[in-house]
Amino acid sequence: MIPDLFLDLLRAAAHSIVPDVEVDPLIPCANPLHGDYQWNFAFRMAKPLKANPRALAERLLPLLDHPAIVEKSVAGPGFINLKLADSWLYEQAQRQANDPAFGTSPTGAGKTVVIDFSSPNVAKRMHIGHMRSTHIGHALCGLHRAAGWTVVGDNHIGDWGTQFGKLIVAYHLWLDRAAYDEDPIGELERIYVHFGNEVELKPDSSDEKRAEATALMDRARAETLKLQQGDAENTRLWKEFLKVSMAEFEQVYTRMGVTFDVVLGESAYAGQMEQMVQGLIDAGLAEESQGALIIRFTEPELKDHPMMVRKKDGAANYATTDLACIRYRQDRWNPAKILYVTDMRQQLHFQQVFAVARRWDLRPELIHAWFGMLVLPEGAMSTRKGNVIRLVDLLDEAVRRARAVVDQKSPDLPEEERAKIAEAVGVSAVRYADLAQHPQTNITFDWDRMLSLEGNTAPYLLYSHARCASLLARAGSAADLTKLRTKHTLERELLLAVMRTPEAVQAALRSVRPNLLCDHLFDLANRFNHFYHDFPVLTGGEDREARLALVELSRRALRFGLERLGLTVLDRM
């Protein structure tokens, strides 16, 4: 990354004024007419030093002496602008292009991160509500790997808890065996929804209805406790539900190109619950309250929200499981940090769990990478209410729309290749439409918006990459990066955009926002397409080789960024 190459120079200049002070990195100039990069250290330090920021910048300017810097100036109230030598940029571009990490600084080298994502519940089909955690979590895995982290992607599936008590009761009461043999997940989902309808109470519900609902819930809680205590029949059913569910999940994950390093559901920690609870008691963290075991907090935001770690019937809950999970991950992988990619509704839960972990001296940095809700126009989705859109149906529709465009624009391609392109474009369109949004915004699901093929979309970026590949293929020989030169402003700005790709990766990592990389790639594709339309490449005369080198750099940058996001990159569309 270009900013990191100047850190020693910036540090020496800054420390000549304030020893050991934290140094601001270079950032791209908003206006390229002012330079390539800007340093804001003087402006930031003026107030604590009680100094004039512009005068402070003038003192720093002579200290920024480097062969790569050809112009430097103080602008505005105290910003330092720098312009880099073209020859130096060409050399760095070649190094970056030949680096598997494309110049991304190895900030995670020697460190491990566990990323907890996707996490569907067993015995239910994956629906569009599972999409955001899956997409964001998988992209965060790619971004961390680019920065040198050892990544453990963990699909912490929901395979334990009260839902299985409900499902076991429903299985015994309402299962249609023939329907189950034909479509096990569909039948399990049907009886689960039926259970929900049976226990749902309305203001005008009769006393008889209320009593029946209470009896069903009591029975479900009893079956849950039996499962947690190792009852043979309930354990057999639970294993059966898990087997058919994982087969269903794997079909969807394979199609989405999503992989995990481990799949350790809540059940993986079931045998540790008593030990965990006793440990909390021995540490003086847990206390009894109305038959249950709770932990109270002194933190202002949590003091009115005690956390239950054991129910009054003796059953464990999500909090106990998550604490056991942290300890397991610490003992097995010793991660520097753990990321939990879940929706915003779990913010309080993770605030509580993280607070207990800190008091219990668990070492990893714990981060809740929460995201906004994906809702239907008519409101929130619910499997129990039966108003969900299956994820496989969304993918099918995306591929169908992409296939119609492929057939129209590339009818001469072989059938097999058109099908492959449509699958890649359709699935990538769904993934990118999600990742391109700020993760912490709510999204109202809209078929046309999710599957758009125009604007800041996967099809546009994939086509830009394919255009690069097509140009290079038509050139008849590999691009020679040593021939790279830029004569025009647009060419130079494209080169800088290519070289800033690793900066976008690091920005996305720091903020846990893959959409920042999406924004960069869209800007890069726009710049490349403007270059393509304004300058001849194959017929560029003496500029041909230099422009082919720029095309090759653009291709590598687009591929690197898109693959970090988990998209399938194509050379022909």
C-alpha positions as CSV (number, residue, x, y, z in Angstrom):
1,M,0.0,0.0,0.0
2,I,1.3,3.4,-1.0
3,P,0.6,5.2,2.4
4,D,2.5,2.5,4.3
5,L,5.6,3.1,2.2
6,F,5.9,6.6,3.6
7,L,5.1,5.8,7.3
8,D,8.8,5.9,8.4
9,L,9.2,9.3,6.7
10,L,6.0,10.7,8.2
11,R,6.9,9.3,11.7
12,A,10.3,10.9,11.6
13,A,8.8,14.3,10.7
14,A,6.1,14.1,13.3
15,H,8.4,12.9,16.0
16,S,10.7,15.8,15.4
17,I,7.9,18.0,16.8
18,V,6.1,15.6,19.2
19,P,8.1,12.5,20.2
20,D,6.2,9.2,20.1
21,V,3.0,10.8,18.9
22,E,0.6,8.7,16.8
23,V,1.1,9.5,13.1
24,D,-1.7,10.0,10.7
25,P,-1.4,8.0,7.4
26,L,-1.5,9.6,4.0
27,I,-5.0,9.7,2.5
28,P,-6.0,10.3,-1.2
29,C,-6.5,13.9,-2.2
30,A,-10.2,14.6,-2.9
31,N,-9.2,16.8,-5.8
32,P,-6.4,15.3,-8.0
33,L,-5.4,18.8,-9.0
34,H,-4.1,19.3,-5.5
35,G,-1.9,16.2,-5.5
36,D,-2.1,12.5,-5.1
37,Y,-2.1,12.2,-1.3
38,Q,-2.7,14.5,1.7
39,W,-1.3,14.5,5.2
40,N,-3.5,16.0,7.9
41,F,-1.1,15.6,10.9
42,A,-0.5,19.3,11.3
43,F,-4.1,20.2,11.2
44,R,-4.9,17.5,13.8
45,M,-2.1,18.5,16.2
46,A,-2.5,22.2,16.1
47,K,-5.1,22.4,18.8
48,P,-3.3,20.2,21.4
49,L,0.0,22.0,20.6
50,K,-1.7,25.4,20.7
51,A,-0.1,26.2,17.4
52,N,-1.2,27.7,14.1
53,P,-1.9,24.6,11.9
54,R,-0.6,26.2,8.7
55,A,2.6,27.3,10.5
56,L,3.0,23.8,11.8
57,A,2.6,22.4,8.3
58,E,5.2,24.8,7.0
59,R,7.7,23.4,9.6
60,L,6.9,19.8,8.6
61,L,7.1,20.4,4.8
62,P,10.9,20.5,4.4
63,L,11.2,17.2,6.4
64,L,9.2,15.3,3.8
65,D,12.2,14.7,1.6
66,H,11.8,11.5,-0.5
67,P,12.8,10.6,-4.1
68,A,9.2,9.5,-4.9
69,I,7.8,12.9,-3.9
70,V,8.1,15.4,-6.7
71,E,5.7,18.1,-5.4
72,K,4.7,19.1,-1.9
73,S,2.7,22.1,-0.7
74,V,0.6,23.4,2.2
75,A,-3.0,23.9,1.4
76,G,-5.9,25.5,3.2
77,P,-5.6,25.8,7.0
78,G,-2.8,23.3,7.3
79,F,-3.1,20.3,5.0
80,I,0.1,19.0,3.3
81,N,-0.4,17.8,-0.3
82,L,2.0,15.5,-2.0
83,K,2.4,14.4,-5.7
84,L,4.3,11.2,-6.5
85,A,6.8,10.7,-9.3
86,D,5.4,8.9,-12.3
87,S,8.4,6.6,-12.6
88,W,8.1,5.6,-9.0
89,L,4.4,4.8,-9.5
90,Y,5.2,2.6,-12.5
91,E,7.7,0.6,-10.4
92,Q,5.3,0.2,-7.5
93,A,2.5,-0.8,-9.9
94,Q,4.6,-3.7,-11.2
95,R,5.5,-4.9,-7.7
96,Q,1.8,-4.7,-6.6
97,A,0.6,-6.5,-9.7
98,N,2.9,-9.5,-9.1
99,D,2.1,-9.7,-5.3
100,P,-0.6,-12.3,-4.5
101,A,-2.0,-9.9,-2.0
102,F,-1.9,-7.1,-4.6
103,G,0.0,-4.9,-2.3
104,T,-2.3,-5.2,0.7
105,S,-0.4,-4.6,3.9
106,P,-0.1,-7.8,5.9
107,T,-1.6,-6.3,9.1
108,G,-2.8,-9.7,10.2
109,A,0.4,-11.6,9.7
110,G,0.9,-14.1,12.5
111,K,-2.6,-13.5,13.9
112,T,-5.8,-15.6,13.8
113,V,-9.4,-14.3,13.5
114,V,-12.5,-16.4,14.0
115,I,-15.5,-15.2,11.9
116,D,-18.8,-16.5,13.1
117,F,-21.4,-16.1,10.3
118,S,-24.4,-17.5,8.4
119,S,-25.6,-19.6,11.3
120,P,-29.0,-20.8,10.0
121,N,-31.3,-22.8,12.3
122,V,-31.6,-26.5,11.7
123,A,-34.9,-27.9,10.3
124,K,-35.7,-24.8,8.3
125,R,-35.0,-23.9,4.7
126,M,-32.5,-21.1,4.2
127,H,-34.4,-17.9,3.2
128,I,-33.4,-14.4,2.2
129,G,-33.1,-13.5,5.9
130,H,-30.0,-15.7,6.1
131,M,-28.4,-13.8,3.1
132,R,-26.8,-10.9,4.8
133,S,-24.9,-12.8,7.5
134,T,-23.7,-15.3,4.8
135,H,-22.6,-12.7,2.3
136,I,-21.0,-10.2,4.7
137,G,-19.3,-12.9,6.8
138,H,-17.9,-14.6,3.7
139,A,-16.6,-11.3,2.3
140,L,-15.0,-10.5,5.7
141,C,-13.2,-13.8,5.5
142,G,-11.8,-12.8,2.1
143,L,-10.7,-9.4,3.2
144,H,-8.9,-10.7,6.3
145,R,-7.1,-13.3,4.3
146,A,-5.9,-10.6,1.9
147,A,-4.4,-8.8,4.9
148,G,-2.5,-11.9,6.0
149,W,-4.8,-13.1,8.8
150,T,-5.2,-16.8,9.5
151,V,-9.0,-17.1,9.2
152,V,-11.3,-19.6,10.8
153,G,-14.8,-19.2,9.3
154,D,-17.2,-20.9,11.6
155,N,-20.8,-21.6,10.7
156,H,-22.3,-21.6,14.2
157,I,-25.6,-23.3,13.2
158,G,-28.6,-23.1,15.5
159,D,-28.8,-26.8,16.3
160,W,-29.8,-26.6,20.0
161,G,-32.4,-25.0,22.2
162,T,-36.1,-24.7,22.7
163,Q,-36.9,-24.9,19.0
164,F,-36.0,-28.6,19.1
165,G,-38.4,-29.2,21.9
166,K,-41.1,-27.6,19.8
167,L,-40.1,-29.6,16.8
168,I,-40.1,-32.9,18.7
169,V,-43.6,-32.2,20.0
170,A,-44.8,-31.3,16.5
171,Y,-43.1,-34.4,15.0
172,H,-45.0,-36.7,17.3
173,L,-48.3,-34.9,16.9
174,W,-48.6,-33.8,13.2
175,L,-45.9,-35.4,11.0
176,D,-47.0,-36.6,7.6
177,R,-44.7,-39.5,7.0
178,A,-45.1,-39.6,3.2
179,A,-44.4,-35.9,2.9
180,Y,-41.4,-36.2,5.2
181,D,-39.9,-39.1,3.1
182,E,-40.3,-37.0,0.0
183,D,-39.2,-33.6,1.3
184,P,-37.9,-33.8,4.9
185,I,-37.0,-30.1,5.4
186,G,-40.3,-29.0,3.8
187,E,-42.3,-31.2,6.2
188,L,-40.2,-30.2,9.3
189,E,-40.8,-26.6,8.4
190,R,-44.5,-27.2,8.0
191,I,-45.0,-28.8,11.4
192,Y,-42.8,-26.1,13.0
193,V,-45.1,-23.4,11.6
194,H,-48.1,-25.4,12.7
195,F,-46.7,-25.5,16.3
196,G,-46.3,-21.7,16.1
197,N,-49.9,-21.3,15.0
198,E,-51.1,-23.5,17.8
199,V,-49.4,-21.6,20.6
200,E,-50.0,-18.1,19.1
201,L,-52.5,-16.2,21.3
202,K,-54.7,-13.3,20.3
203,P,-56.5,-10.9,22.6
204,D,-59.8,-12.7,22.2
205,S,-58.4,-16.2,22.6
206,S,-60.6,-18.4,24.9
207,D,-59.4,-19.8,28.2
208,E,-59.4,-23.3,26.6
209,K,-57.1,-22.0,23.8
210,R,-54.8,-20.4,26.3
211,A,-54.6,-23.6,28.4
212,E,-53.8,-25.7,25.3
213,A,-51.1,-23.3,24.2
214,T,-49.6,-23.3,27.7
215,A,-49.6,-27.1,27.8
216,L,-47.9,-27.3,24.4
217,M,-45.2,-24.9,25.4
218,D,-44.7,-26.7,28.7
219,R,-44.3,-29.9,26.8
220,A,-41.8,-28.3,24.4
221,R,-39.7,-27.1,27.3
222,A,-39.8,-30.6,28.8
223,E,-38.7,-32.2,25.6
224,T,-35.9,-29.6,25.3
225,L,-34.6,-30.4,28.8
226,K,-34.8,-34.2,28.0
227,L,-32.6,-33.6,24.9
228,Q,-30.1,-31.5,26.9
229,Q,-29.9,-34.3,29.4
230,G,-29.2,-36.9,26.7
231,D,-32.5,-38.7,26.3
232,A,-31.9,-41.4,23.7
233,E,-35.1,-40.9,21.5
234,N,-34.8,-37.1,21.5
235,T,-31.1,-37.4,20.6
236,R,-32.0,-39.8,17.7
237,L,-34.5,-37.3,16.3
238,W,-32.2,-34.4,16.8
239,K,-29.4,-36.2,14.8
240,E,-31.9,-37.0,12.1
241,F,-33.1,-33.3,11.9
242,L,-29.4,-32.2,11.8
243,K,-28.5,-34.6,9.0
244,V,-31.3,-33.6,6.6
245,S,-30.7,-29.9,7.4
246,M,-27.0,-30.0,6.6
247,A,-27.7,-31.7,3.3
248,E,-30.1,-28.9,2.4
249,F,-27.7,-26.2,3.6
250,E,-24.7,-27.6,1.6
251,Q,-26.7,-27.4,-1.7
252,V,-27.3,-23.7,-1.1
253,Y,-23.7,-22.9,0.1
254,T,-22.2,-24.8,-2.9
255,R,-24.3,-22.8,-5.3
256,M,-23.4,-19.5,-3.6
257,G,-19.7,-20.4,-3.5
258,V,-19.6,-20.1,0.3
259,T,-17.3,-22.3,2.3
260,F,-16.5,-22.7,6.0
261,D,-13.4,-23.9,7.9
262,V,-15.5,-25.5,10.6
263,V,-19.2,-26.0,11.3
264,L,-19.6,-26.1,15.0
265,G,-23.2,-25.5,16.1
266,E,-24.5,-24.7,19.6
267,S,-24.6,-28.4,20.3
268,A,-20.8,-28.6,20.2
269,Y,-20.7,-27.0,23.6
270,A,-23.7,-28.8,25.2
271,G,-21.4,-31.0,27.3
272,Q,-19.7,-27.9,28.8
273,M,-22.7,-26.2,30.2
274,E,-22.6,-27.4,33.8
275,Q,-18.9,-26.7,34.0
276,M,-19.4,-23.2,32.5
277,V,-22.2,-22.4,34.9
278,Q,-20.2,-23.6,37.9
279,G,-17.2,-21.5,36.7
280,L,-19.4,-18.4,36.6
281,I,-20.6,-19.2,40.2
282,D,-17.0,-19.8,41.5
283,A,-15.8,-16.6,39.9
284,G,-18.5,-14.7,41.8
285,L,-20.2,-13.5,38.5
286,A,-23.5,-15.4,38.7
287,E,-26.2,-15.4,41.4
288,E,-29.6,-17.0,41.8
289,S,-32.7,-15.0,41.1
290,Q,-36.2,-16.6,41.3
291,G,-34.9,-20.0,40.7
292,A,-32.8,-19.0,37.7
293,L,-29.1,-18.0,37.5
294,I,-28.3,-14.5,36.3
295,I,-25.4,-12.1,36.0
296,R,-25.8,-8.5,36.9
297,F,-23.9,-5.6,35.4
298,T,-22.5,-2.3,36.6
299,E,-22.1,-0.8,33.2
300,P,-24.6,2.0,32.7
301,E,-26.0,0.6,29.5
302,L,-26.4,-2.9,31.0
303,K,-27.3,-2.3,34.6
304,D,-31.0,-2.7,33.9
305,H,-30.5,-5.8,31.8
306,P,-29.2,-8.8,33.8
307,M,-28.2,-11.8,31.7
308,M,-29.6,-15.2,32.4
309,V,-27.2,-18.1,32.1
310,R,-29.4,-20.9,33.4
311,K,-33.2,-21.1,33.3
312,K,-35.2,-22.0,36.4
313,D,-35.8,-25.5,34.9
314,G,-32.1,-26.1,34.8
315,A,-31.7,-25.7,31.0
316,A,-28.9,-23.6,29.6
317,N,-29.4,-20.8,27.0
318,Y,-27.7,-18.9,24.2
319,A,-25.6,-16.8,26.7
320,T,-24.1,-19.9,28.3
321,T,-23.4,-21.4,24.9
322,D,-21.7,-18.3,23.6
323,L,-19.5,-18.0,26.6
324,A,-18.5,-21.7,26.3
325,C,-17.9,-21.0,22.6
326,I,-15.5,-18.1,23.3
327,R,-13.5,-20.3,25.7
328,Y,-13.4,-23.1,23.2
329,R,-12.2,-20.9,20.4
330,Q,-9.6,-19.3,22.7
331,D,-8.2,-22.7,23.7
332,R,-8.2,-24.2,20.2
333,W,-7.1,-21.3,18.0
334,N,-5.9,-18.5,20.3
335,P,-7.5,-15.9,18.1
336,A,-6.5,-12.2,18.3
337,K,-10.2,-11.4,17.6
338,I,-13.6,-13.0,17.1
339,L,-16.2,-11.4,14.8
340,Y,-19.9,-12.2,15.1
341,V,-21.8,-11.4,12.0
342,T,-25.5,-11.2,13.1
343,D,-28.4,-8.8,12.7
344,M,-29.0,-5.7,14.9
345,R,-31.5,-7.5,17.1
346,Q,-28.7,-9.3,18.9
347,Q,-26.8,-6.1,20.0
348,L,-27.9,-6.3,23.6
349,H,-27.1,-10.0,23.8
350,F,-23.5,-9.6,22.6
351,Q,-23.0,-6.5,24.8
352,Q,-23.8,-8.7,27.7
353,V,-21.7,-11.7,26.6
354,F,-18.7,-9.5,25.8
355,A,-19.0,-7.8,29.2
356,V,-18.9,-11.1,31.0
357,A,-16.1,-12.3,28.9
358,R,-14.0,-9.3,29.8
359,R,-14.7,-9.8,33.5
360,W,-13.8,-13.5,33.1
361,D,-10.4,-12.5,31.5
362,L,-11.1,-14.2,28.2
363,R,-8.4,-12.8,25.9
364,P,-9.7,-12.3,22.3
365,E,-11.0,-8.9,21.1
366,L,-14.7,-9.5,20.6
367,I,-16.5,-7.6,17.8
368,H,-20.2,-7.6,16.9
369,A,-20.3,-6.9,13.2
370,W,-24.0,-6.3,13.2
371,F,-26.1,-5.5,10.2
372,G,-29.5,-4.0,9.5
373,M,-32.6,-6.0,8.7
374,L,-33.7,-7.3,5.4
375,V,-37.5,-7.0,5.5
376,L,-40.4,-7.6,3.1
377,P,-42.5,-4.6,2.1
378,E,-45.3,-6.0,4.3
379,G,-43.0,-6.4,7.4
380,A,-40.5,-8.7,9.0
381,M,-40.1,-12.3,7.8
382,S,-40.9,-15.2,10.0
383,T,-40.7,-19.0,9.3
384,R,-43.4,-19.5,12.0
385,K,-45.7,-17.2,10.1
386,G,-44.8,-18.7,6.8
387,N,-44.0,-15.4,5.0
388,V,-40.5,-16.0,3.8
389,I,-38.8,-16.1,0.4
390,R,-36.5,-19.1,0.0
391,L,-32.9,-18.2,-0.9
392,V,-32.8,-20.9,-3.6
393,D,-35.9,-19.2,-5.3
394,L,-34.1,-15.9,-5.3
395,L,-31.0,-17.4,-6.9
396,D,-33.1,-19.2,-9.5
397,E,-34.9,-16.0,-10.4
398,A,-31.5,-14.1,-10.6
399,V,-30.0,-16.7,-12.9
400,R,-33.2,-16.8,-15.1
401,R,-32.9,-13.0,-15.6
402,A,-29.2,-13.2,-16.3
403,R,-29.7,-16.0,-18.8
404,A,-32.2,-13.9,-20.7
405,V,-29.6,-11.1,-21.1
406,V,-26.8,-13.6,-22.0
407,D,-29.0,-15.2,-24.7
408,Q,-29.8,-11.8,-26.1
409,K,-26.3,-10.4,-26.2
410,S,-24.2,-13.5,-26.8
411,P,-26.4,-16.0,-28.7
412,D,-23.3,-17.5,-30.5
413,L,-21.8,-18.8,-27.3
414,P,-22.2,-22.5,-26.6
415,E,-25.1,-23.5,-24.5
416,E,-22.9,-24.8,-21.7
417,E,-21.0,-21.5,-21.5
418,R,-24.1,-19.4,-21.6
419,A,-25.5,-21.4,-18.7
420,K,-22.2,-21.0,-16.7
421,I,-22.2,-17.3,-17.3
422,A,-25.8,-16.9,-16.3
423,E,-25.2,-18.8,-13.1
424,A,-22.1,-16.8,-12.2
425,V,-23.7,-13.4,-13.0
426,G,-27.1,-14.2,-11.3
427,V,-25.6,-15.4,-8.1
428,S,-23.0,-12.6,-8.1
429,A,-25.7,-10.0,-8.7
430,V,-27.5,-11.2,-5.5
431,R,-24.4,-11.2,-3.4
432,Y,-23.1,-7.8,-4.6
433,A,-26.5,-6.1,-4.3
434,D,-26.3,-7.0,-0.6
435,L,-22.6,-6.2,0.0
436,A,-22.8,-2.8,-1.8
437,Q,-25.1,-1.5,0.9
438,H,-23.9,0.0,4.1
439,P,-24.3,-3.1,6.3
440,Q,-25.9,-1.2,9.2
441,T,-28.8,0.0,7.1
442,N,-32.1,-1.8,6.8
443,I,-33.0,-3.0,3.4
444,T,-36.5,-3.5,2.1
445,F,-36.5,-6.4,-0.2
446,D,-37.4,-5.6,-3.8
447,W,-37.0,-8.2,-6.6
448,D,-36.0,-5.7,-9.3
449,R,-33.5,-3.8,-7.1
450,M,-31.9,-7.0,-5.8
451,L,-31.5,-8.4,-9.4
452,S,-30.7,-5.2,-11.3
453,L,-28.1,-5.7,-14.0
454,E,-27.3,-1.9,-14.4
455,G,-25.4,0.7,-12.4
456,N,-23.3,-0.2,-9.4
457,T,-24.0,-3.9,-9.8
458,A,-22.0,-7.2,-10.1
459,P,-22.9,-7.5,-13.8
460,Y,-21.4,-4.1,-14.5
461,L,-18.2,-4.9,-12.7
462,L,-17.9,-8.4,-14.1
463,Y,-18.4,-7.0,-17.6
464,S,-15.7,-4.5,-17.0
465,H,-13.3,-7.3,-16.1
466,A,-14.4,-9.3,-19.1
467,R,-13.8,-6.3,-21.3
468,C,-10.2,-6.1,-20.0
469,A,-9.7,-9.8,-20.6
470,S,-11.1,-9.5,-24.1
471,L,-8.8,-6.6,-25.0
472,L,-5.8,-8.5,-23.8
473,A,-6.9,-11.7,-25.7
474,R,-7.3,-9.7,-28.9
475,A,-3.8,-8.2,-28.4
476,G,-2.4,-11.6,-29.1
477,S,0.4,-11.5,-26.5
478,A,0.7,-10.9,-22.8
479,A,0.9,-7.3,-21.6
480,D,4.4,-6.2,-20.7
481,L,4.0,-4.2,-17.4
482,T,7.5,-2.7,-17.8
483,K,6.0,-0.7,-20.7
484,L,3.6,1.1,-18.4
485,R,3.4,4.8,-19.0
486,T,0.7,7.4,-18.6
487,K,0.6,10.5,-20.9
488,H,-2.9,11.8,-20.1
489,T,-4.6,12.7,-16.8
490,L,-7.3,10.1,-17.2
491,E,-4.7,7.4,-17.6
492,R,-2.8,8.5,-14.5
493,E,-6.0,8.7,-12.4
494,L,-6.9,5.1,-13.6
495,L,-3.4,4.0,-12.5
496,L,-3.8,5.6,-9.1
497,A,-7.3,4.0,-8.7
498,V,-5.7,0.6,-9.5
499,M,-3.0,1.1,-6.9
500,R,-5.4,2.2,-4.2
501,T,-7.2,-1.1,-4.3
502,P,-5.4,-2.5,-1.2
503,E,-6.2,0.8,0.6
504,A,-9.9,0.1,0.0
505,V,-9.4,-3.5,1.3
506,Q,-7.9,-2.1,4.5
507,A,-10.6,0.5,4.9
508,A,-13.2,-2.2,4.5
509,L,-11.4,-4.2,7.2
510,R,-11.0,-1.4,9.7
511,S,-14.7,-0.4,9.5
512,V,-16.0,-4.0,9.0
513,R,-17.8,-2.6,5.9
514,P,-17.3,-4.6,2.6
515,N,-19.3,-1.9,0.9
516,L,-16.2,0.4,0.9
517,L,-14.5,-2.0,-1.4
518,C,-17.6,-2.2,-3.5
519,D,-17.5,1.6,-3.9
520,H,-13.9,1.5,-4.9
521,L,-14.4,-1.2,-7.5
522,F,-17.3,0.7,-9.0
523,D,-15.1,3.8,-9.2
524,L,-12.3,1.8,-10.7
525,A,-14.6,0.2,-13.3
526,N,-16.0,3.7,-14.2
527,R,-12.5,5.0,-14.7
528,F,-11.5,2.1,-16.8
529,N,-14.6,2.3,-19.0
530,H,-14.0,6.1,-19.6
531,F,-10.4,5.3,-20.5
532,Y,-11.6,2.5,-22.9
533,H,-14.0,4.9,-24.6
534,D,-11.6,7.8,-24.8
535,F,-8.3,6.2,-25.9
536,P,-7.6,3.5,-28.5
537,V,-5.7,0.6,-27.1
538,L,-5.1,-2.0,-29.8
539,T,-4.8,0.7,-32.5
540,G,-2.9,3.1,-30.2
541,G,0.3,3.2,-32.2
542,E,3.3,4.0,-30.0
543,D,1.0,4.1,-26.9
544,R,-0.3,0.5,-27.5
545,E,2.0,-1.3,-25.2
546,A,1.7,1.2,-22.4
547,R,-2.1,1.1,-22.6
548,L,-2.2,-2.7,-22.7
549,A,-0.1,-2.6,-19.5
550,L,-2.7,-0.3,-17.9
551,V,-5.5,-2.7,-19.1
552,E,-3.7,-5.6,-17.5
553,L,-3.3,-3.7,-14.2
554,S,-7.0,-2.8,-14.2
555,R,-7.9,-6.4,-14.9
556,R,-5.8,-7.7,-12.0
557,A,-7.2,-5.1,-9.6
558,L,-10.8,-5.9,-10.5
559,R,-10.3,-9.6,-10.2
560,F,-8.5,-9.2,-6.9
561,G,-11.2,-7.1,-5.4
562,L,-14.2,-9.1,-6.8
563,E,-12.7,-12.3,-5.5
564,R,-12.2,-10.9,-2.1
565,L,-15.9,-10.2,-2.0
566,G,-16.6,-13.8,-3.1
567,L,-17.8,-13.1,-6.7
568,T,-17.1,-15.5,-9.5
569,V,-15.0,-13.6,-12.0
570,L,-15.4,-14.2,-15.8
571,D,-13.1,-13.6,-18.7
572,R,-15.9,-13.7,-21.2
573,M,-19.6,-12.6,-21.0
